[in-house]
Amino acid sequence: MRPAAVLIGVPGSGKTTVGALLAEHLGVAFRDTDHDIAALCGTPVPDFVRRHGEARFRALEREAVRAALDEHDGVLALGGGAVLDEATQRRLAGHRVVHLKVGLSTALARIGSAQDRPLLAGDVESRLGELFRVRGPVYRRLARLEFDTDTDTNTNADTDADAGSADGTAQRLAHALGAVA
């Protein structure tokens, strides 16, 4: 069993929002590894990270990604930092990995004050900028397809949907995935 698509990207790129809509367009289930971790721990991910630290969270995340890649055949969204784990990078080889790209200003607008994102606490703009710098090359290397979620640069689908909407993005991405073997 293989996911129809695995979505990666920085916080605010639309992995959960676009992912759920993409799953609807493809007629498959949607799964988010952050939700899997929260269900396993019985607490929201931000609370878990605050109580137990990032290292413990990343260990749980590694296992959640492994399980989801093995068990899920729909659209799968990974937490933004999951791709930093070398074992996860190896597991993603051969999967239909889609990097959802977003500009810093759009990501900032989407995540707001980031109070529910402990890894962005403090100077949100500087911390998010650092995530772009560190994770961006990894996302690009792992992705079979890159898709911009904040501008209408993807003209590979005919759609009546608003080009800037999450649903329009999901429709274009569903079309693009049909062309990716």
Disulfide bonds with the S-S distance in Angstrom:
none
